[in-house]
Amino acid sequence: MASIGACELYLEVADDPEERAVGLMGRESLGRDRGMLFVYAEDQVLSFWMKSTLIPLDIVFINGDSVVVDVQTMRPERETAPNLPITRSAAPARYAIEVNAGVAAECGIEPGEFAEIRSPA
């Protein structure tokens, strides 16, 4: 779970290489307050692509100090194939959260915002 901007988000966690590689591939929908949290061992420039991803997503990059460093929107593979763009964080990040496209704006999530990421109770 994460509190970020004006929203509470319920997040699946991808914290190993296999889970991060699959991410949200093949999902046909995602609840408005649902998403996926990608966890890395240290801050680094993170790279994502939309291989086999069916829905448009916002990606929120968060550093190890829990500060949002970048927010971008990614289009599904069918809209960009065959040349899938790579989305890179504008600054080193330890976490990335993927949610439905538009959720970041609805929640007021912007660089500089604090994100509270916590384990479910």
All heavy atoms as an XYZ file, in Angstrom:
919
protein
N       0.851     -1.171      0.000
C       0.000      0.000      0.000
C       0.893      1.229      0.000
O       1.976      1.217      0.562
C      -0.911     -0.007      1.221
C      -1.779      1.234      1.311
S      -2.927      1.186      2.683
C      -4.278      0.416      1.835
N       0.393      2.307     -0.610
C       1.132      3.558     -0.634
C       0.163      4.728     -0.527
O      -0.927      4.695     -1.085
C       1.945      3.675     -1.919
N       0.577      5.728      0.206
C      -0.118      7.018      0.227
C       0.764      7.965     -0.570
O       1.936      8.164     -0.231
C      -0.265      7.538      1.659
O      -1.090      6.689      2.404
N       0.189      8.512     -1.607
C       0.967      9.385     -2.472
C       0.018     10.387     -3.108
O      -1.066     10.017     -3.567
C       1.761      8.560     -3.508
C       2.650      9.434     -4.359
C       0.873      7.691     -4.317
C       3.644      8.640     -5.181
N       0.388     11.644     -3.089
C      -0.542     12.669     -3.535
C      -1.788     12.585     -2.679
O      -1.719     12.421     -1.470
N      -2.945     12.646     -3.306
C      -4.216     12.594     -2.586
C      -4.810     11.191     -2.545
O      -5.970     11.026     -2.206
C      -5.210     13.548     -3.261
N      -4.024     10.173     -2.872
C      -4.576      8.825     -3.030
C      -3.891      7.777     -2.166
O      -2.716      7.891     -1.843
C      -4.457      8.395     -4.492
S      -5.477      9.370     -5.607
N      -4.683      6.751     -1.855
C      -4.193      5.506     -1.269
C      -4.196      4.487     -2.403
O      -5.213      4.318     -3.077
C      -5.125      5.014     -0.162
C      -5.120      5.851      1.077
C      -3.917      5.570      1.973
O      -3.434      4.421      1.988
O      -3.471      6.508      2.636
N      -3.071      3.836     -2.623
C      -2.964      2.851     -3.689
C      -2.644      1.488     -3.100
O      -1.788      1.366     -2.219
C      -1.862      3.264     -4.672
C      -2.039      4.630     -5.343
C      -0.780      5.009     -6.100
C      -3.249      4.621     -6.261
N      -3.336      0.466     -3.571
C      -3.104     -0.913     -3.162
C      -2.212     -1.551     -4.221
O      -2.598     -1.624     -5.399
C      -4.428     -1.654     -3.023
C      -5.293     -1.012     -1.968
C      -6.172      0.011     -2.301
C      -5.182     -1.395     -0.631
C      -6.940      0.640     -1.328
C      -5.947     -0.776      0.348
C      -6.817      0.243     -0.007
O      -7.570      0.869      0.960
N      -1.027     -1.978     -3.812
C       0.000     -2.354     -4.772
C       0.442     -3.804     -4.629
O       0.710     -4.269     -3.523
C       1.220     -1.447     -4.590
C       0.952      0.055     -4.664
C       2.198      0.832     -4.253
C       0.500      0.451     -6.059
N       0.533     -4.479     -5.759
C       1.231     -5.759     -5.817
C       2.720     -5.419     -5.817
O       3.114     -4.383     -6.345
C       0.878     -6.500     -7.104
C      -0.575     -6.876     -7.223
C      -0.875     -7.485     -8.583
O      -0.139     -8.410     -8.993
O      -1.828     -7.031     -9.217
N       3.530     -6.275     -5.253
C       4.962     -5.999     -5.157
C       5.751     -6.907     -6.094
O       5.562     -8.124     -6.097
C       5.459     -6.175     -3.710
C       6.963     -5.944     -3.620
C       4.714     -5.233     -2.774
N       6.631     -6.291     -6.872
C       7.573     -7.007     -7.728
C       8.969     -6.647     -7.222
O       9.476     -5.562     -7.501
C       7.393     -6.599     -9.189
N       9.558     -7.561     -6.432
C      10.833     -7.227     -5.812
C      11.963     -8.185     -6.151
O      13.021     -8.157     -5.533
C      10.683     -7.103     -4.297
C      10.141     -8.368     -3.642
O       9.927     -9.366     -4.344
O       9.945     -8.337     -2.414
N      11.743     -9.046     -7.155
C      12.850     -9.864     -7.645
C      12.874     -9.764     -9.173
O      11.908     -9.301     -9.784
C      12.757    -11.310     -7.142
C      11.581    -12.093     -7.691
O      11.284    -12.003     -8.902
O      10.951    -12.820     -6.916
N      13.987    -10.153     -9.787
C      14.114     -9.954    -11.239
C      12.994    -10.579    -12.063
O      12.543     -9.979    -13.049
C      15.471    -10.601    -11.564
C      16.244    -10.488    -10.289
C      15.225    -10.671     -9.194
N      12.529    -11.764    -11.685
C      11.477    -12.424    -12.463
C      10.166    -11.656    -12.380
O       9.496    -11.445    -13.398
C      11.276    -13.868    -11.985
C      12.458    -14.783    -12.240
C      13.605    -14.625    -11.229
O      13.370    -14.156    -10.094
O      14.749    -14.946    -11.605
N       9.785    -11.253    -11.171
C       8.539    -10.487    -11.001
C       8.625     -9.139    -11.724
O       7.653     -8.701    -12.337
C       8.255    -10.259     -9.518
C       7.887    -11.511     -8.774
C       7.830    -11.297     -7.268
O       8.490    -10.374     -6.742
O       7.100    -12.067     -6.607
N       9.779     -8.488    -11.638
C       9.934     -7.189    -12.312
C       9.872     -7.355    -13.832
O       9.343     -6.496    -14.525
C      11.236     -6.519    -11.882
C      11.192     -6.035    -10.440
C      12.368     -5.145    -10.102
N      13.645     -5.791    -10.240
C      14.394     -6.239     -9.231
N      13.964     -6.107     -7.982
N      15.556     -6.804     -9.465
N      10.400     -8.464    -14.352
C      10.385     -8.688    -15.798
C       8.962     -8.865    -16.321
O       8.634     -8.407    -17.414
C      11.238     -9.906    -16.157
N       8.097     -9.508    -15.551
C       6.717     -9.747    -15.979
C       5.846     -8.517    -15.726
O       5.055     -8.118    -16.576
C       6.124    -10.985    -15.273
C       4.642    -11.127    -15.580
C       6.886    -12.228    -15.672
N       5.985     -7.901    -14.581
C       5.214     -6.699    -14.270
C       3.731     -6.866    -14.531
O       3.115     -7.829    -14.092
N       3.161     -5.945    -15.274
C       1.726     -5.967    -15.580
C       1.424     -6.498    -16.990
O       0.361     -6.248    -17.536
C       1.135     -4.566    -15.393
C       1.142     -4.063    -13.945
C       0.703     -2.604    -13.873
C       0.256     -4.918    -13.068
N       2.359     -7.267    -17.544
C       2.142     -7.850    -18.875
C       0.853     -8.665    -18.904
O       0.549     -9.394    -17.960
C       3.297     -8.772    -19.262
C       4.564     -8.097    -19.600
S       5.801     -9.372    -20.023
C       7.172     -8.362    -20.481
N       0.102     -8.530    -19.978
C      -1.081     -9.345    -20.203
C      -2.323     -8.922    -19.450
O      -3.397     -9.477    -19.677
N      -2.222     -7.950    -18.572
C      -3.407     -7.498    -17.826
C      -4.332     -6.724    -18.765
O      -3.900     -5.833    -19.484
C      -3.025     -6.588    -16.666
C      -2.065     -7.187    -15.675
C      -2.773     -8.090    -14.670
N      -1.811     -8.632    -13.735
C      -1.613     -8.192    -12.512
N      -2.333     -7.195    -12.048
N      -0.692     -8.748    -11.744
N      -5.604     -7.058    -18.715
C      -6.584     -6.359    -19.546
C      -7.187     -5.173    -18.827
O      -7.779     -4.297    -19.455
C      -7.664     -7.330    -20.001
C      -7.119     -8.391    -20.944
C      -8.188     -9.329    -21.445
O      -9.379     -9.143    -21.132
O      -7.818    -10.266    -22.174
N      -7.057     -5.142    -17.497
C      -7.579     -4.015    -16.727
C      -6.851     -3.966    -15.388
O      -6.185     -4.913    -14.987
C      -9.088     -4.154    -16.500
O      -9.364     -5.289    -15.693
N      -7.036     -2.838    -14.725
C      -6.418     -2.607    -13.428
C      -7.354     -1.677    -12.676
O      -7.797     -0.667    -13.232
C      -5.055     -1.939    -13.640
C      -4.107     -1.767    -12.481
C      -3.701     -3.116    -11.891
C      -2.858     -1.027    -12.941
N      -7.708     -2.018    -11.445
C      -8.583     -1.152    -10.670
C      -7.997      0.243    -10.517
O      -6.783      0.421    -10.524
N      -8.857      1.248    -10.366
C      -8.391      2.626    -10.298
C      -7.401      2.853     -9.169
O      -6.455      3.616     -9.301
C      -9.582      3.582    -10.135
C      -9.148      5.034    -10.240
C     -10.007      5.955     -9.370
N      -9.410      7.260     -9.240
C      -8.462      7.579     -8.366
N      -7.963      6.691     -7.566
N      -7.978      8.795     -8.301
N      -7.588      2.186     -8.023
C      -6.696      2.377     -6.883
C      -5.692      1.228     -6.743
O      -5.126      1.014     -5.686
C      -7.497      2.547     -5.590
C      -8.315      1.308     -5.234
O      -8.460      0.413     -6.087
O      -8.816      1.250     -4.098
N      -5.456      0.503     -7.825
C      -4.534     -0.635     -7.836
C      -3.320     -0.322     -8.695
O      -3.371      0.501     -9.599
C      -5.218     -1.893     -8.385
C      -6.507     -2.252     -7.705
C      -6.282     -2.690     -6.297
N      -7.562     -2.854     -5.603
C      -7.670     -3.328     -4.393
N      -6.610     -3.700     -3.722
N      -8.848     -3.424     -3.814
N      -2.247     -1.053     -8.413
C      -1.048     -0.877     -9.209
C       0.008     -1.888     -8.820
O      -0.259     -2.849     -8.093
N       1.217     -1.653     -9.307
C       2.334     -2.527     -9.000
C       3.513     -1.688     -8.555
O       3.835     -0.669     -9.178
C       2.717     -3.379    -10.210
C       3.853     -4.356     -9.916
S       4.028     -5.623    -11.183
C       2.711     -6.751    -10.701
N       4.140     -2.131     -7.473
C       5.335     -1.499     -6.922
C       6.548     -2.333     -7.310
O       6.610     -3.521     -7.003
C       5.224     -1.417     -5.399
C       6.475     -0.971     -4.643
C       6.795      0.491     -4.938
C       6.298     -1.198     -3.152
N       7.498     -1.702     -7.993
C       8.751     -2.341     -8.369
C       9.812     -1.865     -7.385
O       9.995     -0.659     -7.207
C       9.139     -1.957     -9.800
C       8.161     -2.443    -10.836
C       6.996     -1.735    -11.091
C       8.404     -3.603    -11.545
C       6.079     -2.178    -12.039
C       7.499     -4.060    -12.500
C       6.331     -3.341    -12.741
N      10.499     -2.807     -6.750
C      11.462     -2.490     -5.696
C      12.857     -2.909     -6.148
O      13.058     -4.040     -6.610
C      11.097     -3.232     -4.394
C      12.097     -2.917     -3.295
C       9.679     -2.891     -3.950
N      13.821     -1.990     -5.982
C      15.215     -2.244     -6.319
C      16.078     -2.056     -5.078
O      15.678     -1.391     -4.123
C      15.660     -1.319     -7.456
C      14.915     -1.598     -8.731
C      13.661     -1.024     -8.955
C      15.410     -2.471     -9.680
C      12.940     -1.310    -10.107
C      14.694     -2.763    -10.837
C      13.461     -2.176    -11.044
O      12.749     -2.458    -12.176
N      17.281     -2.599     -5.088
C      18.156     -2.572     -3.922
C      18.733     -1.189     -3.632
O      19.047     -0.875     -2.490
C      19.300     -3.571     -4.101
N      18.869     -0.374     -4.657
C      19.470      0.951     -4.476
C      18.956      1.907     -5.537
O      18.389      1.481     -6.555
C      20.991      0.862     -4.538
C      21.494      0.306     -5.855
C      22.997      0.051     -5.854
O      23.557     -0.274     -4.800
O      23.591      0.188     -6.942
N      19.171      3.188     -5.291
C      18.783      4.198     -6.278
C      19.617      4.012     -7.547
O      20.838      3.802     -7.471
C      19.019      5.612     -5.735
C      17.988      6.026     -4.710
O      17.177      5.192     -4.275
O      17.987      7.216     -4.351
N      18.941      4.078     -8.683
C      19.591      3.967     -9.987
C      18.627      4.507    -11.040
O      17.436      4.640    -10.776
C      19.946      2.511    -10.282
C      18.721      1.590    -10.286
C      19.077      0.134    -10.315
O      19.606     -0.329    -11.323
N      18.800     -0.589     -9.248
N      19.134      4.830    -12.209
C      18.237      5.201    -13.294
C      17.511      3.923    -13.702
O      18.144      2.921    -14.031
C      19.001      5.825    -14.479
C      18.064      6.047    -15.664
C      19.631      7.144    -14.050
N      16.185      3.946    -13.617
C      15.369      2.768    -13.927
C      14.830      2.866    -15.345
O      14.490      3.961    -15.813
C      14.208      2.661    -12.927
C      14.604      2.499    -11.464
C      13.357      2.444    -10.579
C      15.466      1.271    -11.248
N      14.734      1.735    -16.016
C      14.235      1.667    -17.389
C      13.089      0.667    -17.470
O      13.186     -0.443    -16.938
C      15.351      1.228    -18.345
O      16.413      2.144    -18.329
N      12.021      1.065    -18.161
C      10.836      0.220    -18.347
C      10.413      0.277    -19.803
O      10.648      1.260    -20.492
C       9.676      0.718    -17.473
C       9.834      0.402    -16.020
C      10.738      1.100    -15.234
C       9.076     -0.595    -15.420
C      10.895      0.809    -13.888
C       9.223     -0.896    -14.081
C      10.139     -0.194    -13.312
N       9.742     -0.782    -20.249
C       9.100     -0.779    -21.559
C       7.756     -1.456    -21.416
O       7.450     -2.046    -20.379
C       9.986     -1.409    -22.623
C      10.211     -2.898    -22.523
C      10.032     -3.705    -21.433
C      10.654     -3.747    -23.550
N      10.358     -5.009    -21.734
C      10.741     -5.065    -23.036
C      10.995     -3.542    -24.879
C      11.145     -6.151    -23.798
C      11.400     -4.637    -25.618
C      11.476     -5.915    -25.090
N       6.962     -1.401    -22.459
C       5.583     -1.878    -22.384
C       5.378     -3.173    -23.180
O       4.295     -3.423    -23.693
C       4.648     -0.778    -22.872
C       4.661      0.460    -21.992
S       3.859      0.197    -20.413
C       2.148      0.353    -20.910
N       6.399     -4.009    -23.254
C       6.296     -5.298    -23.943
C       5.113     -6.091    -23.388
O       4.984     -6.260    -22.173
C       7.598     -6.078    -23.760
C       7.577     -7.455    -24.333
C       7.701     -7.423    -25.832
C       7.789     -8.848    -26.361
N       7.266     -8.954    -27.684
N       4.218     -6.526    -24.271
C       3.046     -7.346    -23.924
C       2.123     -6.686    -22.908
O       1.355     -7.356    -22.229
C       3.478     -8.727    -23.411
O       4.236     -9.394    -24.397
N       2.186     -5.361    -22.797
C       1.317     -4.633    -21.878
C       0.148     -4.071    -22.673
O       0.333     -3.445    -23.714
C       2.096     -3.520    -21.151
O       3.223     -4.121    -20.506
C       1.241     -2.832    -20.114
N      -1.061     -4.320    -22.188
C      -2.276     -4.037    -22.941
C      -2.953     -2.722    -22.571
O      -3.814     -2.247    -23.313
C      -3.276     -5.188    -22.726
C      -2.741     -6.597    -23.013
C      -3.767     -7.644    -22.620
C      -2.330     -6.730    -24.464
N      -2.609     -2.140    -21.427
C      -3.297     -0.941    -20.944
C      -2.300      0.205    -20.771
O      -1.139     -0.029    -20.442
C      -4.035     -1.218    -19.609
C      -3.087     -1.790    -18.566
C      -5.216     -2.154    -19.829
C      -3.691     -2.018    -17.194
N      -2.725      1.448    -20.994
C      -1.831      2.586    -20.767
C      -1.591      2.773    -19.273
O      -2.496      2.572    -18.460
C      -2.580      3.773    -21.375
C      -4.015      3.359    -21.393
C      -4.043      1.862    -21.499
N      -0.361      3.137    -18.938
C       0.022      3.244    -17.536
C       0.754      4.553    -17.249
O       1.473      5.067    -18.103
C       0.969      2.099    -17.159
C       0.437      0.679    -17.281
C       1.564     -0.333    -17.114
C      -0.672      0.437    -16.269
N       0.579      5.055    -16.034
C       1.458      6.082    -15.496
C       2.525      5.353    -14.701
O       2.245      4.344    -14.046
C       0.718      7.023    -14.536
C      -0.203      8.009    -15.236
O      -0.039      8.233    -16.452
O      -1.085      8.555    -14.554
N       3.737      5.867    -14.741
C       4.801      5.313    -13.917
C       5.368      6.434    -13.057
O       5.653      7.528    -13.545
C       5.884      4.605    -14.759
C       6.879      3.887    -13.856
C       6.558      5.549    -15.734
C       7.731      2.841    -14.566
N       5.447      6.161    -11.767
C       5.919      7.121    -10.773
C       7.234      6.584    -10.224
O       7.275      5.486     -9.670
C       4.894      7.283     -9.634
C       5.398      8.264     -8.591
C       3.528      7.688    -10.176
N       8.304      7.339    -10.410
C       9.622      6.943     -9.917
C       9.883      7.636     -8.581
O       9.697      8.855     -8.460
C      10.702      7.326    -10.923
C      10.598      6.588    -12.237
C      10.061      7.205    -13.358
C      11.042      5.279    -12.362
C       9.975      6.548    -14.575
C      10.954      4.602    -13.574
C      10.422      5.242    -14.678
N      10.333      6.864     -7.595
C      10.511      7.353     -6.226
C      11.911      6.965     -5.753
O      12.323      5.813     -5.906
C       9.448      6.727     -5.298
C       8.040      7.056     -5.814
C       9.636      7.177     -3.857
C       6.947      6.194     -5.240
N      12.619      7.921     -5.157
C      13.978      7.606     -4.693
C      13.965      6.962     -3.310
O      12.912      6.806     -2.691
C      14.884      8.836     -4.765
C      14.526      9.928     -3.769
O      13.816      9.715     -2.793
N      15.040     11.125     -4.022
N      15.139      6.615     -2.824
C      15.276      5.954     -1.529
C      14.874      6.822     -0.350
O      14.682      6.315      0.754
N      14.732      8.126     -0.565
C      14.246      9.044      0.477
C      12.737      9.209      0.413
O      12.180     10.096      1.059
C      14.923     10.412      0.342
C      16.417     10.350      0.632
O      16.819      9.558      1.508
O      17.178     11.083     -0.034
N      12.072      8.398     -0.412
C      10.611      8.398     -0.588
C      10.077      9.661     -1.250
O       8.945     10.062     -1.024
C       9.899      8.162      0.754
O      10.272      6.914      1.280
N      10.891     10.266     -2.100
C      10.482     11.463     -2.831
C      10.280     11.100     -4.303
O      11.132     10.440     -4.912
C      11.541     12.582     -2.694
C      11.173     13.788     -3.538
C      11.697     12.978     -1.231
N       9.161     11.543     -4.865
C       8.892     11.336     -6.292
C       9.905     12.144     -7.098
O      10.050     13.349     -6.889
C       7.448     11.767     -6.655
C       7.224     11.674     -8.159
C       6.423     10.933     -5.893
N      10.618     11.457     -8.004
C      11.612     12.140     -8.830
C      11.166     12.290    -10.281
O      11.752     13.071    -11.030
C      12.990     11.448     -8.762
C      13.551     11.516     -7.345
C      12.931     10.006     -9.249
N      10.115     11.563    -10.679
C       9.664     11.631    -12.074
C       8.311     10.948    -12.182
O       8.023      9.996    -11.448
C      10.678     10.926    -12.981
C      10.486     11.200    -14.462
O       9.752     12.147    -14.827
O      11.077     10.461    -15.278
N       7.489     11.430    -13.112
C       6.195     10.820    -13.430
C       6.057     10.862    -14.951
O       6.234     11.922    -15.565
C       5.016     11.586    -12.783
C       3.689     10.929    -13.153
C       5.179     11.675    -11.272
N       5.741      9.718    -15.559
C       5.569      9.654    -17.005
C       4.379      8.756    -17.333
O       3.970      7.925    -16.529
C       6.822      9.089    -17.676
C       8.071      9.935    -17.448
C       9.258      9.407    -18.207
O       9.154      9.051    -19.384
N      10.397      9.341    -17.546
N       3.844      8.916    -18.535
C       2.772      8.054    -19.032
C       3.353      7.176    -20.130
O       4.112      7.652    -20.982
C       1.592      8.888    -19.563
O       1.078      9.674    -18.484
C       0.484      8.008    -20.109
N       2.994      5.897    -20.086
C       3.472      4.932    -21.074
C       2.282      4.354    -21.838
O       1.261      4.029    -21.241
C       4.254      3.810    -20.382
C       5.440      4.299    -19.565
S       6.427      2.984    -18.803
C       5.240      2.194    -17.726
N       2.444      4.247    -23.152
C       1.369      3.723    -24.002
C       1.532      2.217    -24.195
O       2.641      1.705    -24.213
C       1.409      4.448    -25.339
C       1.104      5.935    -25.161
C       1.074      6.778    -26.423
N       1.239      6.092    -27.670
C       2.092      6.495    -28.614
N       2.846      7.548    -28.442
N       2.169      5.831    -29.746
N       0.406      1.497    -24.385
C       0.484      0.039    -24.556
C       1.237     -0.347    -25.828
O       1.345      0.434    -26.775
C      -0.973     -0.408    -24.630
C      -1.796      0.810    -24.766
C      -0.955      1.992    -24.433
N       1.738     -1.562    -25.833
C       2.556     -2.047    -26.944
C       1.858     -1.881    -28.296
O       2.485     -1.464    -29.264
C       2.910     -3.529    -26.734
C       3.744     -4.098    -27.863
C       4.114     -5.549    -27.680
O       3.403     -6.285    -26.970
O       5.133     -5.954    -28.268
N       0.564     -2.158    -28.370
C      -0.135     -2.096    -29.665
C      -0.093     -0.700    -30.289
O      -0.233     -0.548    -31.494
C      -1.575     -2.577    -29.528
C      -2.487     -1.624    -28.777
C      -3.922     -2.130    -28.650
N      -4.734     -1.236    -27.875
C      -4.744     -1.143    -26.550
N      -3.968     -1.925    -25.848
N      -5.514     -0.273    -25.945
N       0.115      0.333    -29.474
C       0.168      1.710    -29.985
C       1.566      2.133    -30.412
O       1.712      3.157    -31.070
C      -0.349      2.686    -28.926
C      -1.820      2.511    -28.623
C      -2.316      3.499    -27.573
O      -1.606      4.476    -27.265
O      -3.427      3.281    -27.060
N       2.581      1.377    -30.041
C       3.950      1.801    -30.330
C       4.758      0.776    -31.120
O       5.841      1.105    -31.605
C       4.705      2.115    -29.024
O       4.741      0.950    -28.214
C       4.048      3.258    -28.270
N       4.271     -0.473    -31.218
C       5.015     -1.534    -31.913
C       5.208     -1.146    -33.369
O       4.390     -0.434    -33.936
C       4.261     -2.856    -31.786
N       6.260     -1.547    -33.995
C       7.251     -2.507    -33.525
C       8.405     -1.877    -32.730
O       9.235     -2.597    -32.179
C       7.788     -3.126    -34.812
C       7.739     -1.998    -35.793
C       6.501     -1.205    -35.403
N       8.483     -0.576    -32.673
C       9.594      0.079    -31.968
C       9.159      0.519    -30.583
O       8.721      1.644    -30.382
C      10.086      1.294    -32.775
C      10.573      0.900    -34.151
O      11.241     -0.107    -34.290
N      10.215      1.665    -35.154
N       9.280     -0.373    -29.618
C       8.833     -0.068    -28.264
C       9.781      0.934    -27.615
O      10.975      0.681    -27.510
C       8.782     -1.334    -27.415
C       7.775     -2.388    -27.851
C       7.880     -3.610    -26.956
C       6.382     -1.838    -27.820
N       9.251      2.076    -27.159
C      10.127      3.037    -26.489
C      10.531      2.552    -25.099
O       9.804      1.782    -24.456
C       9.263      4.301    -26.394
C       7.860      3.825    -26.502
C       7.885      2.552    -27.293
N      11.673      2.999    -24.660
C      12.154      2.735    -23.307
C      11.858      3.986    -22.483
O      12.192      5.095    -22.877
C      13.670      2.453    -23.289
C      14.029      1.280    -24.206
C      14.169      2.232    -21.862
C      13.475     -0.044    -23.796
N      11.225      3.805    -21.335
C      10.946      4.908    -20.415
C      11.972      4.838    -19.304
O      12.061      3.831    -18.596
C       9.523      4.783    -19.840
O       8.590      4.818    -20.925
C       9.215      5.908    -18.873
N      12.760      5.911    -19.156
C      13.808      5.971    -18.133
C      13.464      7.036    -17.110
O      12.959      8.103    -17.467
C      15.153      6.286    -18.762
C      15.715      5.159    -19.593
C      17.097      5.477    -20.167
N      17.617      4.354    -20.910
C      17.314      4.087    -22.171
N      16.482      4.865    -22.831
N      17.831      3.042    -22.773
N      13.783      6.753    -15.862
C      13.565      7.758    -14.820
C      14.488      8.948    -15.070
O      15.633      8.786    -15.487
C      13.814      7.161    -13.435
O      15.125      6.657    -13.306
N      13.980     10.143    -14.808
C      14.753     11.365    -15.022
C      15.864     11.519    -13.990
O      16.793     12.302    -14.190
C      13.825     12.580    -14.977
N      15.778     10.771    -12.891
C      16.777     10.802    -11.824
C      16.838      9.405    -11.217
O      15.919      8.608    -11.403
C      16.388     11.833    -10.771
N      17.897      9.092    -10.496
C      17.961      7.782     -9.852
C      16.760      7.544     -8.932
O      16.300      8.450     -8.238
C      19.268      7.838     -9.059
C      20.114      8.809     -9.823
C      19.135      9.860    -10.297
N      16.266      6.312     -8.958
C      15.097      5.934     -8.166
C      15.300      4.528     -7.614
O      16.013      3.723     -8.214
C      13.837      5.985     -9.020
N      14.670      4.243     -6.488
C      14.716      2.904     -5.895
C      13.414      2.166     -6.130
O      13.347      0.951     -6.082
C      14.983      2.993     -4.401
C      15.100      1.606     -3.777
C      15.683      1.622     -2.403
N      16.966      2.304     -2.433
C      17.628      2.711     -1.358
N      17.130      2.499     -0.169
N      18.781      3.313     -1.474
N      12.336      2.918     -6.370
C      11.010      2.338     -6.552
C      10.365      2.908     -7.805
O      10.614      4.046     -8.197
C      10.096      2.677     -5.369
C      10.687      2.372     -4.020
C      11.255      3.374     -3.249
C      10.674      1.074     -3.523
C      11.805      3.096     -2.006
C      11.224      0.785     -2.282
C      11.790      1.802     -1.529
O      12.331      1.515     -0.309
N       9.482      2.109     -8.381
C       8.613      2.589     -9.451
C       7.224      2.035     -9.160
O       7.081      0.887     -8.735
C       9.096      2.114    -10.813
N       6.231      2.863     -9.349
C       4.843      2.432     -9.187
C       4.144      2.623    -10.526
O       4.168      3.715    -11.091
C       4.117      3.248     -8.095
C       4.753      2.984     -6.730
C       2.627      2.897     -8.077
C       4.167      3.826     -5.604
N       3.523      1.543    -11.023
C       2.711      1.617    -12.234
C       1.242      1.583    -11.839
O       0.818      0.729    -11.062
C       3.017      0.450    -13.175
C       4.373      0.535    -13.823
C       4.640     -0.599    -14.793
O       3.934     -1.632    -14.764
O       5.583     -0.454    -15.586
N       0.495      2.550    -12.378
C      -0.952      2.652    -12.165
C      -1.593      2.988    -13.511
O      -0.901      3.301    -14.475
C      -1.307      3.736    -11.114
C      -0.833      3.338     -9.735
C      -0.733      5.093    -11.502
N      -2.917      2.933    -13.575
C      -3.612      3.306    -14.804
C      -3.217      4.713    -15.239
O      -3.054      5.609    -14.399
C      -5.128      3.284    -14.595
C      -5.689      1.891    -14.577
O      -5.458      1.104    -15.475
N      -6.437      1.579    -13.530
N      -3.113      4.917    -16.541
C      -2.823      6.245    -17.068
C      -3.894      7.218    -16.593
O      -5.087      6.898    -16.593
C      -2.774      6.213    -18.596
N      -3.476      8.374    -16.133
C      -4.383      9.396    -15.639
C      -4.475      9.450    -14.131
O      -4.853     10.475    -13.558
N      -4.127      8.348    -13.454
C      -4.223      8.305    -11.994
C      -3.237      9.276    -11.357
O      -3.567      9.955    -10.380
C      -4.040      6.868    -11.460
C      -3.850      6.853     -9.950
C      -5.238      6.012    -11.857
N      -2.043      9.383    -11.890
C      -1.056     10.305    -11.302
C      -1.596     11.734    -11.299
O      -1.513     12.431    -10.278
C       0.271     10.219    -12.047
N      -2.187     12.165    -12.402
C      -2.753     13.524    -12.460
C      -3.946     13.657    -11.519
O      -4.068     14.649    -10.797
C      -3.155     13.871    -13.889
N      -4.829     12.652    -11.498
C      -5.998     12.690    -10.608
C      -5.586     12.792     -9.143
O      -6.258     13.443     -8.349
C      -6.850     11.429    -10.786
C      -7.587     11.343    -12.090
C      -8.270      9.986    -12.268
O      -8.503      9.283    -11.266
O      -8.548      9.626    -13.424
N      -4.487     12.150     -8.795
C      -4.023     12.122     -7.410
C      -3.094     13.290     -7.075
O      -2.695     13.440     -5.920
C      -3.300     10.806     -7.133
S      -4.383      9.358     -7.191
N      -2.734     14.076     -8.075
C      -1.819     15.191     -7.839
C      -0.395     14.742     -7.577
O       0.353     15.401     -6.851
N       0.002     13.634     -8.168
C       1.354     13.106     -7.960
C       2.308     13.818     -8.912
O       2.160     13.739    -10.128
C       1.395     11.586     -8.182
C       0.436     10.884     -7.225
C       2.821     11.063     -8.034
C       0.231      9.406     -7.516
N       3.291     14.505     -8.321
C       4.266     15.278     -9.089
C       5.645     15.121     -8.453
O       5.745     14.787     -7.272
C       3.887     16.759     -9.085
C       2.554     17.066     -9.706
C       2.205     18.549     -9.627
O       2.868     19.290     -8.857
O       1.289     18.960    -10.338
N       6.700     15.397     -9.219
C       8.037     15.383     -8.627
C       8.091     16.298     -7.399
O       7.483     17.367     -7.367
C       8.932     15.897     -9.753
C       8.212     15.445    -10.996
C       6.750     15.648    -10.668
N       8.802     15.815     -6.381
C       8.916     16.545     -5.129
C       7.946     16.076     -4.068
O       8.132     16.344     -2.879
N       6.897     15.364     -4.481
C       5.883     14.830     -3.563
C       6.488     13.702     -2.727
O       7.301     12.921     -3.209
C       4.717     14.293     -4.395
C       3.516     13.868     -3.623
C       2.619     15.028     -3.279
O       2.588     16.011     -4.027
O       1.950     14.924     -2.247
N       6.087     13.587     -1.482
C       6.522     12.498     -0.608
C       5.588     11.310     -0.802
O       4.374     11.476     -0.910
C       6.504     12.945      0.860
C       6.922     11.874      1.811
C       8.266     11.552      1.971
C       5.986     11.162      2.531
C       8.659     10.546      2.852
C       6.374     10.162      3.417
C       7.709      9.852      3.576
N       6.154     10.112     -0.839
C       5.375      8.879     -0.982
C       5.585      8.033      0.270
O       6.731      7.772      0.645
C       5.809      8.109     -2.222
N       4.512      7.604      0.877
C       4.613      6.693      2.025
C       4.273      5.291      1.533
O       3.127      4.997      1.211
C       3.646      7.101      3.136
C       3.751      6.205      4.349
C       2.734      6.533      5.434
O       2.031      7.553      5.333
O       2.660      5.726      6.383
N       5.283      4.458      1.472
C       5.111      3.078      1.021
C       5.162      2.196      2.258
O       6.110      2.276      3.041
C       6.209      2.682      0.023
C       6.150      3.607     -1.211
C       6.080      1.219     -0.381
C       7.347      3.470     -2.136
N       4.139      1.364      2.439
C       4.102      0.516      3.628
C       3.565     -0.868      3.296
O       2.837     -1.037      2.328
C       3.288      1.172      4.730
C       1.882      1.537      4.352
C       1.262      2.490      5.394
N      -0.088      2.819      5.060
C      -0.461      3.721      4.156
N       0.454      4.378      3.475
N      -1.725      3.978      3.928
N       3.914     -1.809      4.143
C       3.442     -3.186      3.989
C       1.993     -3.255      4.411
O       1.562     -2.519      5.305
C       4.252     -4.130      4.866
O       5.592     -4.129      4.467
N       1.213     -4.163      3.801
C      -0.171     -4.318      4.235
C      -0.231     -4.807      5.681
O       0.640     -5.545      6.118
C      -0.759     -5.344      3.269
C       0.404     -5.980      2.595
C       1.580     -5.071      2.744
N      -1.277     -4.388      6.379
C      -1.420     -4.778      7.794
C      -1.835     -6.213      7.929
O      -2.428     -6.807      7.101
C      -2.447     -3.876      8.463
